[in-house]
Amino acid sequence: MIDDLIDTLGAEMMSTWTKIEPARNCYRFYAISLTSDLFNAYVVSCEWGRIGCKKVRRKVEVFDFKADAITYIQQLEKLRITHHYQIAD
């Protein structure tokens, strides 16, 4: 989970979650990425939507400290688990 996002090189890090329930016609994904910008801020970007659709929703949050960004990501991952998402391979 969050350990998969942490990269010592400072490169873009990403975690992808899916929820597939054919009986309910539910095919969803949720992607979380962590990057740093030119001003040393940490940017957490979330995208979600139906698997296979071109239209996705996006939310971006900016943090001054990496610890705050990681805490936010952990909260998002906890919520994904609560909603029965599974980490994608």
C-alpha positions as CSV (number, residue, x, y, z in Angstrom):
1,M,0.0,0.0,0.0
2,I,1.7,3.2,1.1
3,D,5.1,1.5,1.2
4,D,4.6,0.9,-2.6
5,L,4.3,4.7,-3.1
6,I,7.5,5.6,-1.3
7,D,10.5,5.9,-3.7
8,T,13.8,7.2,-2.5
9,L,14.5,8.7,-6.0
10,G,11.6,11.2,-5.7
11,A,10.0,9.9,-8.9
12,E,6.3,9.7,-9.4
13,M,4.7,7.1,-7.2
14,M,1.3,5.5,-7.7
15,S,-1.2,3.1,-6.1
16,T,-4.1,1.7,-8.1
17,W,-7.2,0.1,-6.6
18,T,-10.1,-1.7,-8.3
19,K,-13.6,-2.9,-7.3
20,I,-15.1,-5.5,-9.6
21,E,-18.6,-6.9,-8.8
22,P,-20.1,-8.3,-12.0
23,A,-23.4,-9.2,-10.2
24,R,-23.9,-5.5,-9.4
25,N,-22.4,-4.3,-12.8
26,C,-19.7,-2.5,-10.7
27,Y,-16.3,-2.1,-12.4
28,R,-14.5,0.8,-10.7
29,F,-11.0,2.0,-10.2
30,Y,-9.3,4.5,-7.9
31,A,-5.7,5.7,-8.6
32,I,-3.6,7.7,-6.1
33,S,-0.3,9.3,-7.1
34,L,2.2,11.3,-5.1
35,T,4.7,13.7,-6.8
36,S,6.7,16.7,-5.8
37,D,6.5,19.9,-7.7
38,L,9.1,22.5,-8.6
39,F,8.4,24.4,-5.4
40,N,9.1,21.4,-3.1
41,A,5.4,20.9,-2.4
42,Y,4.0,17.4,-2.4
43,V,1.0,16.8,-4.7
44,V,-1.5,14.0,-4.2
45,S,-3.6,13.3,-7.2
46,C,-6.6,11.0,-7.1
47,E,-8.5,9.7,-10.2
48,W,-11.5,7.5,-10.2
49,G,-14.2,6.2,-12.4
50,R,-15.6,3.2,-14.3
51,I,-13.0,0.8,-15.7
52,G,-12.9,1.3,-19.5
53,C,-14.5,4.7,-19.6
54,K,-12.7,7.7,-21.0
55,K,-14.4,10.0,-18.6
56,V,-12.7,10.1,-15.1
57,R,-12.9,12.4,-12.1
58,R,-9.8,13.9,-10.6
59,K,-9.0,15.6,-7.3
60,V,-5.7,17.2,-6.4
61,E,-4.4,18.2,-3.0
62,V,-1.1,20.0,-2.3
63,F,0.9,19.6,0.9
64,D,4.0,21.4,2.3
65,F,5.3,18.3,4.1
66,K,5.7,14.8,2.9
67,A,4.4,13.4,6.2
68,D,1.1,15.2,5.7
69,A,0.8,13.9,2.2
70,I,1.5,10.3,3.3
71,T,-1.0,10.6,6.1
72,Y,-3.6,11.8,3.6
73,I,-2.8,8.9,1.3
74,Q,-3.2,6.4,4.2
75,Q,-6.6,7.8,5.0
76,L,-7.6,7.4,1.3
77,E,-6.4,3.8,1.3
78,K,-8.2,3.0,4.5
79,L,-11.4,4.4,2.9
80,R,-10.8,2.3,-0.3
81,I,-10.5,-0.8,1.9
82,T,-13.7,0.1,3.7
83,H,-15.5,0.3,0.3
84,H,-14.2,-3.2,-0.7
85,Y,-11.6,-2.1,-3.2
86,Q,-8.5,-4.3,-3.8
87,I,-5.1,-3.1,-4.7
88,A,-4.5,-3.8,-8.4
89,D,-1.5,-5.9,-9.5
